Amino acid sequence: MEVVFDERVEPLIALCEAGSIYAVERWIQDGKPLQVVPTAELYPMNPTALTTAIEQDLEDLFILLLCNGYDPNGDAWSPLDSVLDANHLRFVDLLCSWGADLSKADPKLVIAPIQPVSSIGLRA
């Protein structure tokens, strides 16, 4: 499936991918959008500025976005999915502090990291 970006935030996502925190800060100061309302024509798992910060493991960028109005519940899926998928668990507390809806997280990702000891070759 082709990934389609909303052209209003595509440059922001590129800045996030590059880790350009100061450029993102200028983007914010210029009043440009941080987030777009997900629409049916957009593939629901498109990268967002917030999920890009999570995947790039950029906590400062993550906090910058949230402090400037990024809604952790405003995307088509929960950013907790990206946190769990990337195994950057320290972001969980930050998302909860900013009001992320834990019920939106994919239950498969929540349970996936828990494996029986025998499945990883260790004896109980």
C-alpha positions in Angstrom: 0.0 0.0 0.0 1.3 3.4 -1.0 2.0 5.8 1.9 0.5 9.2 1.3 1.6 12.2 3.3 -0.4 15.4 3.9 1.6 18.0 2.2 1.1 20.5 5.1 3.2 18.4 7.5 5.5 16.4 5.2 8.3 19.0 5.6 7.9 18.9 9.4 8.3 15.1 9.4 11.4 15.4 7.3 12.8 17.9 9.9 12.0 15.4 12.6 13.6 12.6 10.7 16.8 14.7 10.5 16.7 15.5 14.2 16.6 19.2 13.4 15.1 20.4 16.7 15.9 24.0 16.1 14.3 23.9 12.7 11.2 22.3 14.2 11.1 25.1 16.8 11.2 27.7 14.0 8.4 25.7 12.2 6.3 26.1 15.4 7.2 29.8 15.9 6.0 30.4 12.3 2.6 28.9 13.2 2.8 26.0 10.8 0.7 22.9 11.7 2.1 20.2 13.9 -0.6 17.7 13.2 -3.4 17.2 10.7 -6.8 15.6 11.3 -6.6 12.0 9.9 -8.8 11.6 6.8 -10.0 8.5 5.0 -7.7 9.1 2.0 -4.6 9.1 4.2 -3.2 5.7 5.1 -3.8 5.5 8.8 -0.2 4.5 9.7 1.5 7.4 8.1 4.4 8.7 10.1 3.7 11.8 12.2 6.0 14.3 13.8 5.4 12.6 17.2 5.9 9.0 16.0 9.0 10.1 14.1 10.4 11.6 17.3 9.7 8.3 19.1 11.2 6.1 16.3 14.3 8.4 16.2 14.5 8.2 20.0 14.5 12.0 20.3 13.1 12.8 23.7 13.7 16.6 23.4 11.8 16.7 20.1 9.0 14.6 21.6 8.6 17.0 24.5 8.9 20.1 22.2 6.0 18.8 20.1 3.8 18.0 23.1 4.6 21.3 24.9 3.5 23.2 21.8 0.1 21.6 21.4 0.6 18.2 19.7 -2.4 16.1 20.8 -1.3 12.6 21.6 -4.9 11.4 21.0 -5.3 13.4 17.7 -3.9 10.8 15.3 -5.6 7.8 13.6 -3.8 5.5 16.0 -2.1 5.7 19.4 1.5 6.9 19.6 1.8 4.3 22.3 1.9 1.7 19.5 5.1 3.4 18.2 6.6 3.5 21.7 5.9 -0.2 22.2 7.0 -1.2 18.7 10.3 0.8 19.1 10.8 -0.4 22.7 11.3 3.1 23.9 9.4 2.6 27.1 10.5 5.8 28.8 8.1 7.6 26.5 5.1 5.8 28.1 5.2 8.0 31.2 5.6 11.1 29.1 2.6 10.2 27.0 0.5 9.4 30.0 1.5 12.8 31.6 0.2 14.5 28.4 -3.1 12.7 28.5 -2.6 9.9 26.0 -5.5 7.5 25.9 -4.1 4.1 26.9 -7.2 2.3 25.6 -6.2 3.3 22.1 -3.0 1.2 22.2 -2.9 -2.0 20.2 -3.3 -4.8 22.7 -1.1 -7.1 20.7 1.8 -4.7 21.1 1.1 -4.3 24.8 1.3 -8.1 25.4 3.9 -8.9 22.7 7.0 -8.1 24.8 6.0 -10.6 27.5 7.3 -14.0 26.5 7.5 -17.2 28.5 11.0 -17.9 29.8 11.2 -21.2 28.0 10.6 -19.5 24.6 13.8 -17.6 24.8 15.9 -20.6 25.8 16.2 -20.1 29.5 15.1 -22.5 32.2 12.6 -21.4 34.8 
